[in-house]
Amino acid sequence: MHTQKTLIGVQLYGSTRLYKEDPDLWLASLAEAGFDALEPCVRVDGEELPFAWELSELPSHAERAKKAGLSLLSCHLFTADLERAVPACVRLSEEYGFQSFVTGLSGDLSRERLDSLAKKTRKAGKALREAGLSLWLHNNAPEIREKTGGISAYEYLLRASDGFLGAQVDTGWVACGGEEVMPFLERNREYVRSIHHKDVSSLSSDPVNVALGRGTVDPKGPFDFALSRGLYQVVDQDNSRADFLGDLRASVRLLRSFSGVG
């Protein structure tokens, strides 16, 4: 049995509406449910997004998280230019404690575009590493389903980034993309830096999210995979047809039960 408490975060994207309605109450509720950290979306530049924190808003958001006892360890980064966003990332780390910045892969998944993106992730990832920080890649279903060179587009970009891009693997989207989660994690173990735990009612392109352990994705294997490697684990529920807080509370409670420590 493990004797150290497992650090578990929660992605804020899915519960944006609840956060906006009463930020202090929602963060206090997440902390009371058993979460240790908050993973927000942060917009550095480009199109405004209703679910992303603006840089100008960071002081108030960070103060609320601190008041609730929730750390800010990673964020999903929205920018038109990863390399130019590096100085902003360094400031976010210095001022608020972020250590890892997560980007995504959408749109054109051709080999030509992936090769072009890899040039950018190599440069940005190298610059962040030199600052003691890291760049991760989150997945949705299409880049798992789309194959390039015999592997998924997601895996292709990881490999083409020459070690400067880590993987934040979303288990629900891996399953919806047609892959078995544990073989996928094992195949990419040298790249995996974080796990996004997601469970879904069905393996469709637009699934209903449910509390962990109540859908089609078994969370125990990914939890053990992450725990054995000391990886940061995040509950990522995009939507809820029930009680959102109840779902999140059940999810973190289940993950805590796997470690044998509260």
PyMOL commands that set and color helices and strands:
alter all, ss='L'
color gray80, all
select helices_A, chain A and resi 13-21+23-33+55-68+82-96+111-130+142-145+153-160+171-176+181-187+220-229+244-259
alter helices_A, ss='H'
color red, helices_A
select strands_A, chain A and resi 8-11+37-39+41-43+53-54+74-78+100-103+134-138+147-148+151-152+166-170+192-197+199-200+209-210+232-235
alter strands_A, ss='S'
color yellow, strands_A
deselect
rebuild
show_as cartoon
